Amino acid sequence: MVERSQALESLTADERIALMGRLWDSLDPAAAAPVSAALAAELDGREAEADADPDAGIPWTALREELRARIR
């Protein structure tokens, strides 16, 4: 495993990014974790809710700051 790690460390950032892309593209979508009917329905419902009222949510930056304030 050390040899592989050293080989990866010798790659440039661009080469690593290209390798990640090749690895990602090699994944078989059919082998991915299956989405249950209940989860698909939940996701569809959330998407419809967001589409119906796009201004109902808050920006990620505002949420992040709110969460950070809670832990300070």
N, C-alpha and C positions, 0 to 999 in steps of 0.2 A: 504494500500500500504506500510506503514511503516513496518508492520509485515513481509511482503514478503521481503522487502529490508534487514531487520535484519536477516532473514533466509538465504538469499544469502550471506551476509557478514560472516556468521558463517561457510560457506563452505571453504574447503581448495582450493588452486589453482588447484590442480589435480581434485577435485570434480567439480569445476566450469567449467573446460575444458571439462570434461566428460558430464556435463549438456549441454554445448553449442553444443557438438557433437550430443547428443540425439535430441536437438531441431532442429539442421540443418537437421538431417536425417529424422525428422518427416515432413519436408516441402514437399508438393506435387508439383512436377515439373510442372504438368498440370495447377496448380493454379498460376504459376509465370506469370509475365507480358508477354504478347505475343510479339514476335518479328515480326515486319512488314516485308513484302517482300522486301521493299526498304532498310531497315536496314540490313537484312540478306545479300542482294546483296552488300551493302557497306562493311560489315565485311568480306565477301568472297573476295572482291576486295583488301582490305587492307592486308589480309592474303596472297593472291597470290603475291602482290607486295613485301611484306616482304620476302617471300620464294624465289622470283626471284633474290633479291639483299640483302642478309642479312647484308652486310656491309654498307648499305646506311644510317642506323640510327646511333644514338649516344647512349652510355650507359646512364642509368638512373642517375648515379652519376655525369656524366658530365653535363647533363641537369639541375639537381638540383643545382649544383654549379653556372651554368650560370644564372638561375633564382634568386638565392640568391644574386648574384652580382648586378643584376638589381635593387633590392630593398634596397641595402645598401646605 
